[in-house]
Amino acid sequence: MSKKIISLITAPELIELNSFSKIILVDARAGANTFENYQKEHLKGARFVDLNRDLASIPENPANGGRHPLPSPEDFSKVLSSLGIAPSDHVVVYDDKNGSNFAARFWWMMRAIGHEKIQVLNGGYQAAIQAGFPTNSGNETFEKTAYPSQEWKLALADIEEVEKARKNDQNIVIDVRDKNRYDGLTEPLDLIAGHIPGAINVPLTENLNENGLFKSAEELAEKYKAVLKDIKPENTIVHCGSGVTACHTLLAMDYAGLPIPKLYAGSWSEWSRNDREMATQQT
């Protein structure tokens, strides 16, 4: 049996790997003018993915699944086919926000369909540039493939399961948003500020050290073992605003050698738009 691939790769390791092995790079940067920025400059060979188009199925009403619901596994397989990715390929994904843009989301989705050879670039785009990884502009050319249709193999929680879990002391619901959003002091994206009652706040920024890199696997393992205590992995649910940055914590936990908990993809953007109890600053 082959050894499980580590979920993070450093920039020097990427440069070495790229020198003797075929890898597929995926650019998952976000923000304004994302595709234009990709065309202006990206890591040489990287193929572009877009959150709204490729990694989500945007509903007319975010009350139905949140702002960034997962696409069907079949549709994601079509995305991988269009990116020229085959099941046997070694894929490395990066963004420019320490994995918290869309790189971790792409990683989770790949792992969720059973693709094991997928890594996130620790330190992202900036680390690669600093290490001397070559860049390119315009579009990359590559052959499309046929990625077989899969199903989600990692556990997901829906809004009803979260409703039950938040009231059960044998479960734990983790909110990875920053403390001000959790406390209801600010809300830049959704209609109501606050959090799911019963959820605890473990900001994803705590996964990183002072240099913006993921903490060591040992540090992360110690941290999350203390958070989870005796709660079983299948009773652990992680969420954020719309199911994207929650994957940063799932990535950190996997890197730490811990089981990957359930993802609540609807997250606060779905919860806060339904007739559910909410903890706000006023309450």
N, C-alpha and C positions, 0 to 999 in steps of 0.2 A: 504494500500500500504506500502511495506517495505521501511525503510529508506535507502537512497543511501549509499553504502559503501564508506568510505574514501579511496582514491587511494594510500595512503602511510600508512605503519605500522611501528612502532618502534620495535627495538629488544626486549625490555621488554614486549611490547604488544604481540609480536609473541610468546615468551616463555609462557606467560599466556594463550594465545589462544590455543597453542599446548597442554597444560596440560588438557584441558577439551573438546576440539572440534577436529573433524577430519579436517585436512588441508592437502593440497598437496603442497609440496615445489618444486620449479623448479630452478635449477642452470643454470644461463645464463652468467657465466663468459667467458671472451674472452682471446685472447693472444696466444702465442706459447704454444704448448703441452697442449691445454685446456682440452681434455678428459683425458690425463694422470694425469693432476693436479686434476681433479675431482675424478679419481679413487684413487689417493693418499689420498685426504681428501676433504670432503664436509659436509655440514650440514646434520645431520642424517635424512634420509628419502627422501632427495632431488633427483629429477630426472633430468637428463642432457638434455639440448637442445643445438644445434649447429646452429649458424647463417646461414652458407652457406647451410647446409643440411635441416634445419627445418623451418627457418624463412625467407628464400629468395628462389628465383628461378633464379639462376645465368645464364645470357645469354652468348653466345659466344662473342658478341660484346656489351660492356657497353653503346654504343650509343643508344642501344635499351632498355631503362628502367633504365640505370645506373648500378652501381656495385652490388647493392643488391635489385633488384625488388621484390615486394611482390609475394609470391606464390599465386596460386588460393585459394579462400576460401575452396574449396573442398579438396585440398591437405593439407591445414592447419588443417582441421577437421581430416584428417588421422593422422597427427602428434599428435594431442590431443588424439586421440584414442590409439595410440601407447604409449603415456605417461600415460595411464590409467585415463584420466581426463574426467569427465562427466559434462554436463551442470549445474548440481546443486552443483558441488564441489566448495569449498572455496580454491582458489589458491593464493599462495604467491611466487613471483619470486624475485631472488636476483642476483647481480653480484658483482664485487669487484672494481667498478669504479663509485660509487655513482649513479647507475642507468643508466649511460651513455654508458655502453657497449651494452648489448642486453636486459637487464631487462625491460627498458622502451619500447623497440620495441615489446617484447613479450606482455607486458601490453596493448599496443595500439592494437595489433592484436586480443587479447582476447576481448577487449572492442568493437572492430570493428565487431566482429561476434555476439555481443550481450551478451557476458558473463560478468555479473556485479560483481560477487564475485571474483575479481582479485585485488591484491594489490602488490605494490613494497616495498621491505624492505628498509627503510630509513637508510642510512649508510652501507647497504649491508653486505657482508660476514664478514668484519672486525668487524662491530658493533655487529653482532650476536655472534661471537667468544668472544668478550670482555664482552658481557652480560652473557656468560656461556651457550650458546646453544650447545647441544652435537653434536659431529661430527661422521662421519663414513668413511670407506674406501671401495674400490671395487665398485661393482654395487649393486643397490637396487633391490629388487624383489617386483613386484606388478602385479595385473591383468590388462590386457588391457580392454578397453571399446569400445563402438561404439558411437563416438560423431557425432550427426547428421550434415550433410552438411549444411553450412550456406552461407550467402553472406556478403560482406563488408557493414556494416551499417553506418560507419563513413565516412565523406566526403574525397575524394581524388581529387587532381588536376593533370592534365597531362601537358606536356610541352607547348601545345598550349594555355591552360588556363593561364599558368604563363606568356606567351608572351603577352597576352592581359592585364593581371592584373598589370604587372609592369609599364604599360603606363597609368594607370587609377588612378586618385587621390581618387577614391571611394574604391580602393583596397589597400592592403598592403601585401608585400612579405617580410618575415622575414628569414634571414640567421643566423643560430645559431652557425656556426663555429667560431673559435677564430679569433680575429681581424687581426692577421698576415696573415691568409689564406684569409680572406675576402679582405684585402688590396692588395693581390697579392704578398706579400713579401716572402711567402713560400708555397709550396704545396707538402706534403709528399705522397699523394695517387693518385692524378689525373694528367693528362698530362699538363694541363695549370693552372697557378695560377691566381686568380682573383675572380670576383663575377658577379652575374646577375645584369645588370644595372637596377637601380630603387629599388633593394632590400635593406633593411636596416639591419644593423648588431646588433643583440642582442645575444651575446655569451651565450651558455647554462650554462657556469660556473657561470653566474650571478644568477642562480637559487639557488645556494648553499651559505651557510654561511662559516665563517672562519674554522669551524670544519668539513666541507665536508658534512654537512647535508642540506636537503632542508630548505630554509627559511620558515618562518611561512606562513600559507595560507593568512593572512592579508597583509604581506609584498609583497607576490607575486601578490596578487590582485591589490594592489596599483601600483606596478611596471608595470604590463601589461595593466592596464586601462590607464596609462599614455602613454604607447607605442601605443596602439590601437586608443586612442582618440575616435572618433565617427565612426570608421570603423566597419561595421557589421561582426559578426563571419563568415558568409558565404562568405565574401569578404576578408578573411584573409587566407594566405597561408604560411606554415612554411616548411623550407627545411634545408638541411645540405650538407654533401658530397655525401651520398648515401641513405638517407632516414632512417638511424638508429638513430643517435643522435638527430635528429629533434624531435623524440618521447619524449625525455627528457623534452623539452619545452612544448609539448602537455600535458605531465603528470603534469608538474608544473602548467599549466593553469587550468587543471581539478581540481587539488588539491586546487587551489585558488578559486574554485567555478565558474570559467568562462567556457563558451562553448568551446568545442574542435574545433579548426580551421581545415582547410583542410591540409592534408599532401601531399607535392609533393615528392613522393617516389623516382623519378628519380634523383632529386636534382642536385648539381653541376656536378656530374660524368656523368650524361646524357647531361645536358645543354652544357657543355664544349666540348663534342664530336660531337655536331651537328653544323650546320651552323647558329649559333645564335650570336647576338651581345654580347660581353663580356667586362666587365670593368677590365682592368689589370693595373699593376703598371705603365706601360708605358703610359697609356691613362688617 
